[in-house]
Amino acid sequence: MSKKFLKGKVALITGAGSGFGREMAVAFASQGASLVLNDINLEGINETRDIVLNSYNVDILLAEADISKEEQVDMMRKNVFQKFENVFLLVNNAGIRGGSSTLKTKTKDYERVMDVNVKGAWNVTKSFYRKMTKQKFSPVAGKIINITSCAGTECGLNPFIGMYSVSKAALIAFTKLWALELGPNNITVNAICPGIFLTPIYNNDPDFIREWIKLRNIKLPIDKIGEASQVADVALFLASPASDYITGQNIILDGGMTISINKL
C-alpha cells in the first residue's frame, strides 16, 4: 500500500463537526486527502478544520448545510465541484438520536430522525454518485461509507430508541442496495456499525454511558466503552486499497455487544 493512499483524492464527511466525523477527518488527512467538512454546526466544522490543520497541510472546504434539505445538498455539490475535481470518498456520518418506541413516537419526532438519518444520506448520495461514477481512479472509482448502528441490526433493535433503530436499519439496507446499484460503476459501498462509543450522542460522558448500559442490562464482552478513533481506524481501512474488493458489508464494531445478547 502506498504511503499516502488518499493523496489527490477528496473525502466528503457529513456530520464532521464532532465525534466520529471529526476523527475520520483527521484520519483521512493523515493519508493526504483533501476534505469537505459538512455539518449544520459551522462552529463545529471550524474547530475540526483547525484540529486537522494543526497536524496536516491539506485543502479543506467547509460546507455548512442541512442534509435533510435537498436544495442545500445540491448547493453543497456545486460548491464542492467549484473547488475540487473529485469526491473519491463519501462518508454518510451525520445522524441524530431520538424517538421512543415506534408506536409512541410523535410524527414530528419521526420526521426529524428519518429526515437526517435516512433522507439525509439518500440526498447526499444521489447528489454526488453520478460524478463519482465518471471519475478515472482505478481500480475503484469511488467509495461510500455509511455510519450505521448496532441499533439497526437484528440483534440490536431496541424499542427504547425505536425510531432511531428503524432509521439505522434503513441505512443498512441502503448500504446493500447501493452496493448492488453502483458496483458496475466500480464504486464500493460499505457501512461501519458502532456499538456504544464515547461521542456527543452520549454527551461525551462515560458515567452517563455506564449508567445507560446498566439500565438497559447491556453486556460488553470487551468491557470498555469505544473511542471515536476506533471507528476512524476502520473507516481508514475501508478508504484504503486493502478494501477494494469489499462491498455491501456492515462491519459491526461493538466490543461483542450484539453477540452477547441473551448469552451473558
HELIX and SHEET records of a PDB file:
HELIX    1   1 GLY A   19  SER A   30  1                                  12    
HELIX    2   2 LEU A   42  LEU A   53  1                                  12    
HELIX    3   3 GLU A   70  LYS A   83  1                                  14    
HELIX    4   4 THR A  107  MET A  114  1                                   8    
HELIX    5   5 ASP A  115  GLY A  120  3                                   6    
HELIX    6   6 ALA A  121  THR A  133  1                                  13    
HELIX    7   7 CYS A  150  GLY A  152  5                                   3    
HELIX    8   8 PRO A  159  ILE A  161  5                                   3    
HELIX    9   9 GLY A  162  LEU A  182  1                                  21    
HELIX   10  10 GLY A  183  ASN A  185  5                                   3    
HELIX   11  11 PRO A  200  TYR A  202  5                                   3    
HELIX   12  12 PRO A  206  LEU A  215  1                                  10    
HELIX   13  13 ALA A  228  ALA A  239  1                                  12    
HELIX   14  14 PRO A  241  SER A  243  5                                   3    
HELIX   15  15 MET A  257  SER A  260  1                                   4    
SHEET    1   A 7 ILE A  60  GLU A  64  0                                        
SHEET    2   A 7 SER A  34  ASP A  39  1                                        
SHEET    3   A 7 VAL A  10  ILE A  13  1                                        
SHEET    4   A 7 LEU A  89  ASN A  92  1                                        
SHEET    5   A 7 GLY A 142  ILE A 147  1                                        
SHEET    6   A 7 ILE A 187  PRO A 194  1                                        
SHEET    7   A 7 ASN A 250  LEU A 253  1                                        
SHEET    1   B 2 PHE A 197  LEU A 198  0                                        
SHEET    2   B 2 GLY A 226  GLU A 227  1                                        
END                                                                             
